Amino acid sequence: MTDAPGPFRRWVLAARPRTLPAAGVPVVVGSLLIRPLSVNWLNSVLCLLIALSLQVATNYANDYSDGLRGTDEKRVGPFRLTASRLVAAPSVRRAAYGGFAIACVAGLVLASRTTWWLVLIGATAVLAGWFYTGGPRPYGYYGFGELFVFVYFGLVATVGTAYVQHLTIPSRAWWLGVAAGFMACALLEANNLRDVDGDRAIGKKTLAARLGRRRSSWLYVLCVAGVAIGALVAGQLVVAFVAILVYVPALRYAFSARSGRELLPMLKYSARAQLQIGALLAVLLAANAYWG
């Protein structure tokens, strides 16, 4: 492979940087929900470390498991370590374990500062990350990936971060968690829409693969609508309106005649939309605390 990425860059690409907003945005939002002027910075940093570590570890775990099954051979998405054979499978597995270990250590520190119930929640998150494509019956192969993403990168990340700030949960945290969850699902759908044909060929039954290229475009619409509704019910009318606007480029791709590799920009637009919405929410929450 003459154009293969270098030893460091291949690990960065396999970590799938464009998926990282799904981990970072709900933590930022959750940190600023209650008292933006008195953020518990240590707890916030721990939450961010946990979320990012889980995200990267899950991406490496997916790379490892899909690579062993051979399901990445016909896919057209981002660079894969295992399928490329540039990195030995055991090394990819160890990288996934390392990411999960970092999340566990940070989680234990956070639990010692707040509540030990977080250990149980964290354990389920690690298991969910590994068995997304790992194990004998990976639930990501049967159309349950959206549920995992919505729960852990939406509700758990947002509500959990809000709780560890001041050990209380405002009601709007749940609705902003809904918005964050649907943003994360939009990232997943952008990925799965691109891989519909390849997933069908190997028997991977994601929701997009079950519905097919044309009908699964409406799954993306549902995600965008969920973002807007969550923000609206949380009292963020401006964010709800802006959310619809910033997803327009990705929606155009979803309803275009493009397929496979031609849909690669859709993931970029989805990640950018999540970053824009997260930044707007952070500014509005901070401004409301300062001037409200």
N, C-alpha and C positions, 0 to 999 in steps of 0.2 A: 504494500500500500504506500505509494509514493506521496500521497497527500494526507497520510495519517497524522493526527495531532501528536504533539510531543508528550513526554512522560507526565508532565504536570498538567498540561491543558486537557488531556484526555480524562483525568479525574474531575476536573472542573466541569467539563461538558457533560459527563455522566451524572454529576450531581444535579443537572437540569436547573440552572440558575433562574430560568423564567418561571419556574414553579414556586420559587421561594417567597414571592409576595403572599401566597396563601398562608404561609407561616407567620410572616412579619406583621401584616396588616391587622389581624384580630388582636394581637398583643398590644400594638400601639393604641388601638381604639379602646381596648379594655383598660389600659393604664390611665387613660384620660377621662374615663366615664364619670367618676365620682367627684374627686377633688383634683383637678388638673394642676393646681398650684401647689399641691403637697403630695406629689407622686412618690411612692416608695420605690426609689430607683433601683435598689438592689434586687427587690422582688421582680421588678419589671425586666431587668437584665436576665435574671434567672429564667423567667417565663420565655423570653426571646431565645435564649440559648436552648431551652428544652424544645421549643417549637421548631427552630431551624435544624437542630440535631435530628429530631424525629423525621423531618421532611427529607433531609439528605440521606439519612439511614434507610428510609423507606424507598427512596429512589435507587440506592445501591442494591437493596434487597430485591427490588423488582428486576433490576438489571441482571442480578445473579440468577434468580429463579427462572425468568423468561429465557435467559441465555442457555441454561441447562435443558429446558424443555424444547429449545429450538424455535420458540415462537417469535423471536426477534429477527429471524432470518429473512422474513418477507415484509418487514415493517419499514416505513419510510421516515420515521421520526428522528429525534436527536441521536447523537452518537451513543453507542452502547459498548461498554467495556468487554463484557463476556462474549457477546455475539461477534465482536470484531476479532476476538482471539489475540488482542494485543496485551491483555492482562489475564493471568490465570484465574479461573473461577474461584478457587479458595481465597485468593487475595481480595476479590470483590466481596466475598462473604465476610471476611474479616473486617473490611471497611464498614460494612453494614453493622456488624456487631459493635464496632468501635463507636459508630454514631449513636446507636441505641444505648451504649454504656455511658456516653457523655450525658445523654438525656436523663438517664437514671440517676447519675451522681448529682446533677443539678436539681433533679426532682426531689431527691432526699434532702438536700440542703433547704430547698423551698418548703418542703413539708415540715421540717424541724422548726421553721420560722412561723408557720401558719397552722396547718392541720395535717395529721397523718393520714387522713382520708385521701389526700392527694396521691399517696403511694398506690392505692388501689386503682385510681383513675389512670395514673401513669402506666401501670402494668397492663391495663387493657389497651392503652394506646400503642405500646410496644408490640403486643400480640397482634393488634389490628394491622400495624405497619408491616410485620413480617408475613402474615398469612394473606395479605392482599393478593400476592401472586405466589406465595410460598406454600409448602405443605402439599398433601395429597389432593385436597379439594380447595384450591384458592378461591375465595369468594369474589375476587375481582373478575374471575372468568365466568361468573354466573350473574352478572348484572347488579352486584351489591356495592360496587366501588363508590357510587355517589352517596350512599348512606354513610359509609365510613368517613368520606371527605366532609360531608355536611356536619356530622356530629363532632368530629375531632378538630377540624380546621375552621369550624364555625362556632358552634355552641360551647364546646369545652374550652377552646382557646380564648374566646372573648369573655365568656362568663367567668371562667377560672382566673383569668388575669385581673378582671374587675374585683373578684373576691379577695385575692391575696393583697390588694392594695390596702383596704381598710376593713377586711373581714365582714363585708356586707355586699349584697347584690342588688343593684337597682333594677327595677322591672324592665327598663329600656335596654339593659344589657342583653336580655334574651332576644329582643327584636334586632338589635345590631349584630348579635350572634347569628341570627337567621340571615341577615344581609351578607355577613362575612362567609357563612357557609355556602350560600348560593354563588358568591364570587369564586370560591374555591371549586365548586362544581362546574362553573363556566370554564375554568382552566382545564378540568378533566374532560369536559365535553369537547373542547377544542382539540384535545389530544385524541380522543376516541373517534371523533368525526373523521379526522385525517386517516385513522387506521381501520376504518370500517371494512374495506375490502380484504385487507390482510388478516384482520381478526376473524372474519367469516371463513376465510380459507383454512385457518388452523383450528377452528372450532371454539374460539374465545368469544363467549356470549355476553359482551358488554351490552348495556341498554342501546347504545348507538348501533352495534352490530345486529341486535335483534330487530330493530326498527328499519335499518337500511339508511343509506345516505340521505335521501330526500326527507323522509319522515323524521329522522333524528335531528334535523335542523330545528324542529320545534322544541326539542329538549333544551337547546341553547336559549331559545326565547323564554322558556319557563324559568331558566336560571336568572336571566336578566330581569324578568318580572319579579322574581323572588327578592333580588337585591333591592329593587325600587320599593316593593311593598314593605320589606323589613325596615328600610330607612324611613319610610313614610310613617309607619306605626310608631316608630321610635321618636317621632317628632322632628325628623330631619327632612323637611320638604325640599329644600334646595338640593340636598344630596340625592334624593330620589329622582329629581328632574335631571340632574347632571349625570347620574348613573346611566340613564337611558341614552343620553347623548354620546357618552364616551364609549359605549359598546356598539355604536353604529358601524364602525369599520369592520369589527368582527362579525356582526350580523350580516353584513353584505357578503362576506365570505361564506357564511353558513348557508345562505340562500342562493349562492352562485352555482354555476355548473361545474365548479372546480372539485377535484377529488385528489386523494393521496397527497403526494408531495406538494401539489399546488396549494394545499391548505396550511402549509407550515406557518405562514405569517399570522394565521388566526390565533395561534398560541401567544405570539408576541403582542398582538393587540389586546388579548384578554388579560395578560399580565400587566400591561400598561394601564388598562382601565382600572384594575384593582389597585394599583399604586396611586392612581389619580384620585380615586374615591377615598382611599385610606388617608391620603394627604389632606384632602378637603375636610374629611371628618375630624381629623386631628386639629386642624386650624380652627374649625367652628367650635369644637368642644373647649379648646383653650381660650378662644375669644369670649365665649359665653361665660367662662369662669372669671375672666379678667374684667370684662365690662358689664356682665350680667349681675 
